[in-house]
Amino acid sequence: MLSSDPTNNTERENYKLLIGSIVPRTIAFVTSVAEDGTINGAPFSYFNIVTSNPPMVSVSVQRKNGELKDTARNIMRKKEFVVHIVDEQNVEKINITAASLPPHISEIQKPT
């Protein structure tokens, strides 16, 4: 059994340990709408089923420099979002949406 003290690891090392340990690991592509109508799209590795009755999933949104990310802010304000399950054919396209963009620029509609 491999033992690891997360306090001795970098954030990236802990991330790699978690994603390599919990498999299969589906990627969720979460879309939400900003106050100005901008469609926000973000991929999430930290996504799982909570219960089937009622149907419920969980998505964990980290903060960036202590601030809420666009997805969390949009969900908290609008109380709605859509979870898309990423298939193998779209992984590369979804990875591109992980870019840090200002809230008024849509990751989905961003010119490539």
JOMO-V304589 format. One record per backbone hydrogen bond with DSSP energy under -0.5 kcal/mol. NH is the residue of the N-H (numbers start at 1). CO is the residue of the C=O. E is the energy in kcal/mol with one decimal. If there is no record, write none. Layout:
NH&CO&E + NH&CO&E
//
This chain:
6&4&-0.8 + 8&5&-2.1 + 9&6&-0.9 + 14&10&-2.2 + 15&11&-2.4 + 16&12&-2.7 + 17&13&-2.1 + 18&14&-2.4 + 19&15&-2.8 + 20&16&-1.7 + 21&17&-0.9 + 21&18&-0.6 + 22&18&-2.0 + 23&21&-0.9 + 26&24&-0.7 + 28&44&-2.3 + 29&84&-3.2 + 30&28&-0.7 + 30&42&-2.9 + 31&29&-0.5 + 31&82&-2.4 + 32&40&-2.1 + 34&38&-3.1 + 37&34&-2.0 + 40&32&-3.2 + 40&38&-0.6 + 42&30&-2.1 + 44&28&-2.8 + 47&45&-1.3 + 48&58&-2.0 + 50&56&-2.8 + 51&56&-1.4 + 53&54&-0.6 + 56&51&-2.5 + 58&48&-2.8 + 60&46&-2.2 + 61&59&-0.6 + 62&60&-0.6 + 64&67&-2.7 + 65&63&-0.6 + 67&64&-2.0 + 73&69&-2.5 + 74&70&-3.0 + 75&71&-2.6 + 76&72&-2.6 + 77&73&-1.8 + 78&74&-3.0 + 79&75&-2.5 + 82&31&-2.3 + 84&29&-2.6 + 84&82&-0.6 + 86&27&-2.2 + 86&84&-0.6 + 90&87&-1.6 + 91&88&-0.8 + 94&90&-2.5 + 95&91&-2.5 + 96&92&-1.3 + 97&93&-0.8 + 97&94&-0.9 + 98&95&-1.4 + 99&96&-1.3 + 101&99&-0.8 + 105&102&-2.0 + 106&104&-0.5 + 108&39&-0.6 + 110&106&-0.9
//
